[in-house]
């Protein structure tokens, strides 16, 4: 892995997607291998390294297991959740 951090908005979005997926895994007390019904463990590792390569169907299947919050879904797409609905 490179020693420099990715720059710009896309670098932040990549990191956000990675963090949200990791948070969902921790919240459910799972491991990467526990998502095997949604995505192959090796593929998940690659997608976490390069989040821009996720396919929408993969994210849907992962969401079926991790149950992302509405705020997390918005953050994955670079949107800020509004306060108060």
HELIX and SHEET records of a PDB file:
HELIX    1   1 UNK A    8  UNK A   27  1                                  20    
HELIX    2   2 UNK A   32  UNK A   35  5                                   4    
HELIX    3   3 UNK A   41  UNK A   49  1                                   9    
HELIX    4   4 UNK A   51  UNK A   53  5                                   3    
HELIX    5   5 UNK A   56  UNK A   66  1                                  11    
HELIX    6   6 UNK A   70  UNK A   76  1                                   7    
END                                                                             
